[in-house]
Amino acid sequence: MKHPKYAEVLIVAIINEGSFNWYILDSDICSLDLNILEDAYRKKGYNFVIDESYRFGIRVVDETTKNEFLENIKPFLISTSGLKKMMSEEKEPEEIYYSYRPTILIDFDKKCLLSYYPEYMSYEDYVPDSWTGKYQFFEDIIPEKFRFWE
């Protein structure tokens, strides 16, 4: 199991069909719509083509591809108690503070992505059409039983 690493390996919450789960995911796979991300790079003058093979061949993660996406990220699923244990075993206080913060919440039920990513990447800007993306602190809306940091 990977460990969270500031701005590289993220703690991601996913809500699907009323079910809440935690995942530890590489930051690269968290941009939901690679077409929009690619266009953003092109507008900045980069001749940029994204090979979606690193994300299981899924170009756009939305309600039509969520089952395939969720199936592929199953190995990265972690329980709240697993995150608590992992965090308690961390020896560096800075690592706990920076790496063990939930960074992205993907809600397939509401078609919404909330990002509290601390660096330059704006995951909230790369969501599929008909989705909402927001840069927002969201720890306070996580149900208490899933708050591994408390």
Beta strands, then each sheet from edge to edge (+ up, - down):
strand 1: 9-16
strand 2: 19-26
strand 3: 77-78
strand 4: 102-107
strand 5: 112-115
strand 6: 132-135
sheet 1: 3+ 2- 1+ 4+ 5- 6-
end
